[in-house]
Amino acid sequence: MSDAIELLLNTSLWASVLRIATPLIFGVLGALLCERSGVLNLGIEGIMTMGAMSGWLAVYMGAPLLVGLMIAALCGAVMGLLHAMLTVPLGLSQHVSGLGITLFASALAYYLYRLLVEVGDLPPTIEPFQPLNVPGFSDIPVLGPILFSQALPTYLALFAVAAMAYVLARTPLGLAIRMTGENPHAVEAQGLNPIRIRIGAVVVGSALMAVGGAFLTTTAFNSFFPGMVQGRGWICIALVVFASWRPGKALIGAVLFAFFDAYQLRLQTAIEGVPYQLFLMAPYVLSIVALVLVARRAEIPAALMAPYRRGER
């Protein structure tokens, strides 16, 4: 028990929490933006997989790491556009379309990887993002190793939280997105086009999801392999509900799940005699408990998953 408590005082634990949370932050922000506009995007798992592969492949073929993230975002935006065109103008089932995008994007990512990359006994690798030591801040006791020794994508994720919170709460664009998710006919009455707003939100949200996937192959690891997303997309969908569709709470939810995940990895070595499967399931069980406690008070966007057709009431 004392070893388990000592782990909580270890700065390396909290630094790894922020790293593990980074792809979840990108993913949950992307899902949140889609749902705020009224569109459920269950294609997130496949979009993150496509982002992981395309970002890694671009770097493997010689592109800079930042360009790799941009290419991943572009591929995610294309998948988001496909989902948006099926669900917004055509009004098809968002559940069916999203699951179809997940299957299509995942299969396409694996196919392109096998087609374009020669795989031997060991998977090919790249030189990933390295931790940035911020001069004057990295040496601060406790906070320095946790907050100021992270890779660039982690800082981009934190900036994205602040930017989305500001846009949704303080700008006319954010008001239009929120109102489209609540009452698209009221948006139409103001002379705006809810269809374009929804399509734009899904495209940008999907790009964020793909960057979350690219983090796995360009920062957390240095190679791509099937199944590496490991259900993070579905966790992001649940975290949106936990966050009550608010970016600030989305950050808290992502960090909370990352803490459970990082802590259980260290508990496996600190506590002997307990089956490791119990530790592996702990983050998901605790996340479900937290979701149940919070979901009752969550205010779902009124027009979420409701097809919009111009002129209808």
Phi and psi in degrees as a GROMACS rama.xvg file:
@    title "Ramachandran Plot"
@    xaxis  label "Phi"
@    yaxis  label "Psi"
@TYPE xy
-64.2327  -36.4815  SER-2
-63.9782  -38.7928  ASP-3
-64.7369  -36.7312  ALA-4
-72.0236  -38.3925  ILE-5
-62.4779  -32.5845  GLU-6
-59.9124  -34.4867  LEU-7
-67.3462  -19.9807  LEU-8
-94.908  2.29727  LEU-9
-86.2726  122.789  ASN-10
-66.1535  -27.8782  THR-11
-64.9575  -30.9675  SER-12
-62.3136  -47.801  LEU-13
-73.2553  -29.7493  TRP-14
-66.1605  -40.7363  ALA-15
-70.0931  -29.8322  SER-16
-59.3411  -44.7648  VAL-17
-65.9844  -37.016  LEU-18
-66.6837  -45.0136  ARG-19
-66.1281  -31.824  ILE-20
-73.9209  -21.8117  ALA-21
-57.4521  -52.0248  THR-22
-63.8534  -30.9954  PRO-23
-67.9244  -36.9029  LEU-24
-62.5068  -49.0031  ILE-25
-59.7325  -45.345  PHE-26
-65.5051  -43.9403  GLY-27
-70.4387  -33.8009  VAL-28
-64.7447  -41.0004  LEU-29
-64.0146  -45.6254  GLY-30
-64.7834  -38.621  ALA-31
-62.2317  -43.9105  LEU-32
-63.5286  -42.5487  LEU-33
-60.1608  -47.2702  CYS-34
-73.4783  -30.0481  GLU-35
-61.5646  -29.4942  ARG-36
-87.6633  -6.15853  SER-37
105.259  8.85996  GLY-38
-118.911  123.461  VAL-39
-84.4744  126.706  LEU-40
-114.401  90.2381  ASN-41
-82.9005  5.81504  LEU-42
-81.6111  3.77714  GLY-43
-59.1836  -39.2715  ILE-44
-63.204  -44.3234  GLU-45
-70.652  -36.4233  GLY-46
-65.8165  -39.8696  ILE-47
-65.6179  -37.3818  MET-48
-64.5999  -44.3981  THR-49
-62.6937  -40.727  MET-50
-63.0556  -41.141  GLY-51
-61.8241  -44.1604  ALA-52
-72.1634  -48.0975  MET-53
-67.2257  -39.952  SER-54
-63.9097  -43.8558  GLY-55
-65.7547  -44.028  TRP-56
-62.7701  -39.2942  LEU-57
-61.3129  -43.6737  ALA-58
-68.8993  -39.4142  VAL-59
-61.1411  -32.5607  TYR-60
-88.0397  5.41868  MET-61
115.013  -1.77881  GLY-62
-77.5484  150.778  ALA-63
-62.2888  160.075  PRO-64
-61.2078  -41.6788  LEU-65
-64.598  -37.0319  LEU-66
-64.8698  -36.6473  VAL-67
-59.0788  -42.1289  GLY-68
-63.6989  -39.3273  LEU-69
-65.5563  -41.0301  MET-70
-66.6566  -39.023  ILE-71
-60.6679  -43.8816  ALA-72
-61.7898  -39.7353  ALA-73
-63.9744  -43.5836  LEU-74
-64.2677  -40.0574  CYS-75
-64.0382  -38.3192  GLY-76
-64.0075  -37.9484  ALA-77
-63.9264  -44.3837  VAL-78
-64.764  -37.9976  MET-79
-65.2624  -38.0515  GLY-80
-63.5973  -39.6827  LEU-81
-61.9421  -45.9482  LEU-82
-63.2154  -41.5722  HIS-83
-65.7381  -41.5872  ALA-84
-65.7254  -32.8123  MET-85
-74.4403  -35.3053  LEU-86
-99.6603  -27.312  THR-87
-92.3192  -66.3045  VAL-88
-67.984  -39.0466  PRO-89
-85.4354  -19.9443  LEU-90
69.3641  26.2462  GLY-91
-74.3086  166.115  LEU-92
-58.7106  125.564  SER-93
-69.3367  -31.7442  GLN-94
-65.3557  -51.1338  HIS-95
-64.6667  -45.4966  VAL-96
-62.0279  -43.7894  SER-97
-62.7073  -45.29  GLY-98
-64.9314  -36.2184  LEU-99
-63.5177  -40.5947  GLY-100
-63.3364  -40.5904  ILE-101
-60.5794  -47.0606  THR-102
-65.8708  -43.7375  LEU-103
-66.681  -48.4535  PHE-104
-65.7166  -40.5613  ALA-105
-64.0703  -47.4091  SER-106
-63.9408  -40.7739  ALA-107
-64.5008  -39.9422  LEU-108
-62.3947  -45.8228  ALA-109
-65.3672  -39.6221  TYR-110
-63.987  -48.0519  TYR-111
-64.1238  -36.7157  LEU-112
-62.5354  -46.9249  TYR-113
-66.6657  -32.9439  ARG-114
-74.6604  -38.0775  LEU-115
-102.755  -13.2829  LEU-116
-121.127  131.222  VAL-117
-84.2765  117.114  GLU-118
-106.868  121.661  VAL-119
-101.164  -146.015  GLY-120
-65.9691  -33.6644  ASP-121
-116.757  141.545  LEU-122
-66.7028  143.436  PRO-123
-64.9292  151.359  PRO-124
-128.511  167.655  THR-125
-128.514  172.909  ILE-126
-90.8839  109.956  GLU-127
-80.9823  175.57  PRO-128
-57.6029  139.4  PHE-129
-105.85  153.111  GLN-130
-58.6022  140.973  PRO-131
-100.727  123.33  LEU-132
-92.2332  108.401  ASN-133
-76.6032  116.842  VAL-134
-56.8712  132.383  PRO-135
86.0184  -19.4626  GLY-136
-111.616  -32.2579  PHE-137
-63.596  -23.6503  SER-138
-89.6197  -1.39151  ASP-139
-64.5712  130.182  ILE-140
-58.0841  138.986  PRO-141
68.0476  -64.6379  VAL-142
-68.7147  -32.491  LEU-143
-56.8296  -56.4245  GLY-144
-65.4105  -23.6432  PRO-145
-84.5505  -50.8014  ILE-146
-96.9536  -27.1205  LEU-147
-117.215  25.1309  PHE-148
-135.172  38.4025  SER-149
-103.201  165.805  GLN-150
-78.3324  160.656  ALA-151
-55.1697  -43.5009  LEU-152
-58.8933  -29.2884  PRO-153
-65.4712  -41.8632  THR-154
-67.3102  -34.8018  TYR-155
-64.3439  -37.568  LEU-156
-64.8773  -43.6114  ALA-157
-65.5536  -39.0148  LEU-158
-63.8314  -38.6465  PHE-159
-62.4734  -36.3359  ALA-160
-61.6216  -49.0722  VAL-161
-63.9784  -41.6356  ALA-162
-65.106  -43.8631  ALA-163
-68.6327  -39.0383  MET-164
-60.3705  -41.5592  ALA-165
-68.2402  -45.951  TYR-166
-62.9332  -46.0609  VAL-167
-68.5585  -33.2377  LEU-168
-96.2098  -23.7203  ALA-169
-122.864  -3.01419  ARG-170
-121.704  156.042  THR-171
-59.5218  -35.8953  PRO-172
-61.9683  -44.7885  LEU-173
-63.4145  -38.9198  GLY-174
-62.7963  -41.0854  LEU-175
-63.8857  -40.5781  ALA-176
-64.8144  -45.4827  ILE-177
-65.282  -40.9351  ARG-178
-68.5882  -31.7551  MET-179
-65.0172  -33.5157  THR-180
-78.0173  -15.9367  GLY-181
-101.067  -48.9969  GLU-182
-152.431  85.0612  ASN-183
-62.3417  -25.7987  PRO-184
-69.0858  -33.3038  HIS-185
-67.2672  -35.4654  ALA-186
-64.9421  -41.8089  VAL-187
-62.4606  -37.4648  GLU-188
-65.7134  -21.5453  ALA-189
-88.0689  5.64906  GLN-190
87.1409  9.62116  GLY-191
-98.1161  165.02  LEU-192
-108.337  102.639  ASN-193
-61.4424  -30.5294  PRO-194
-64.4139  -46.9189  ILE-195
-64.5579  -38.4655  ARG-196
-63.7596  -44.5118  ILE-197
-65.3114  -44.0323  ARG-198
-61.1586  -45.5616  ILE-199
-61.7506  -41.331  GLY-200
-65.2326  -40.7881  ALA-201
-67.6601  -40.0662  VAL-202
-63.6712  -48.9121  VAL-203
-66.5931  -41.2833  VAL-204
-62.1197  -39.6936  GLY-205
-68.2837  -33.8508  SER-206
-62.5805  -41.1113  ALA-207
-63.7222  -41.4484  LEU-208
-58.2524  -43.9739  MET-209
-64.9712  -36.7427  ALA-210
-63.5843  -36.6555  VAL-211
-60.6917  -40.5689  GLY-212
-66.0552  -40.72  GLY-213
-63.7991  -28.8979  ALA-214
-57.3194  -37.2532  PHE-215
-62.9283  -37.866  LEU-216
-95.111  -17.891  THR-217
-108.081  -6.84484  THR-218
-136.271  -59.6359  THR-219
-65.7732  -40.7478  ALA-220
-126.333  -177.875  PHE-221
-127.459  17.7573  ASN-222
-149.085  167.295  SER-223
-112.218  138.624  PHE-224
-149.106  149.223  PHE-225
-58.4195  141.369  PRO-226
80.0714  10.4115  GLY-227
-72.6869  -21.3195  MET-228
-67.9921  -33.7164  VAL-229
53.4109  45.0035  GLN-230
77.247  8.81001  GLY-231
-61.9421  -31.6429  ARG-232
-61.9918  -42.4794  GLY-233
-68.422  -35.6216  TRP-234
-60.9708  -39.9176  ILE-235
-63.0369  -39.0956  CYS-236
-60.2799  -42.2499  ILE-237
-68.8821  -36.1352  ALA-238
-67.0367  -27.3536  LEU-239
-61.9146  -42.0837  VAL-240
-67.0659  -42.8848  VAL-241
-57.046  -38.2851  PHE-242
-81.4742  -2.77277  ALA-243
54.3809  34.101  SER-244
62.5218  36.4458  TRP-245
-123.932  129.495  ARG-246
-58.9893  -40.1443  PRO-247
-61.6048  -45.8539  GLY-248
-70.6452  -26.9835  LYS-249
-63.3214  -40.3657  ALA-250
-61.4034  -43.9019  LEU-251
-61.7678  -43.3147  ILE-252
-63.5034  -42.1403  GLY-253
-64.3453  -42.3403  ALA-254
-67.2695  -36.87  VAL-255
-63.3144  -47.4962  LEU-256
-64.1565  -41.1246  PHE-257
-62.2154  -36.258  ALA-258
-63.4598  -47.0242  PHE-259
-56.8487  -42.1572  PHE-260
-68.7038  -47.3963  ASP-261
-66.3957  -37.0746  ALA-262
-68.9923  -40.35  TYR-263
-66.7322  -31.9973  GLN-264
-62.1252  -39.5979  LEU-265
-78.5346  -30.3812  ARG-266
-66.2473  -28.466  LEU-267
-59.2299  -33.9849  GLN-268
-91.8886  -23.8123  THR-269
-82.6683  -29.7682  ALA-270
-117.264  119.978  ILE-271
-99.1322  155.901  GLU-272
88.2537  -0.941212  GLY-273
-107.34  128.841  VAL-274
-54.8211  134.125  PRO-275
-65.3251  -21.8536  TYR-276
-62.306  -31.1645  GLN-277
-65.4252  -38.0413  LEU-278
-68.3225  -39.0493  PHE-279
-64.5087  -36.2225  LEU-280
-82.6289  -15.7349  MET-281
-57.2064  -45.991  ALA-282
-59.5507  -36.881  PRO-283
-74.4748  -39.3504  TYR-284
-64.0268  -46.9783  VAL-285
-65.5747  -34.0096  LEU-286
-67.2221  -38.9972  SER-287
-63.8268  -42.451  ILE-288
-61.4139  -46.0873  VAL-289
-62.705  -39.0933  ALA-290
-64.3814  -42.2551  LEU-291
-63.0816  -40.2048  VAL-292
-67.7344  -32.0672  LEU-293
-94.5671  -32.6449  VAL-294
-61.5642  -28.112  ALA-295
-63.0987  -29.5616  ARG-296
-96.9732  -0.00779426  ARG-297
-74.0501  137.801  ALA-298
-101.39  104.277  GLU-299
-73.413  137.051  ILE-300
-53.2851  129.051  PRO-301
-60.4844  -32.7923  ALA-302
-100.727  14.8268  ALA-303
-62.0216  127.656  LEU-304
69.7327  5.57324  MET-305
-90.851  117.314  ALA-306
-61.0782  142.504  PRO-307
-111.408  130.587  TYR-308
-129.196  126.882  ARG-309
-56.0199  131.198  ARG-310
88.8072  -15.427  GLY-311
-86.0381  154.315  GLU-312
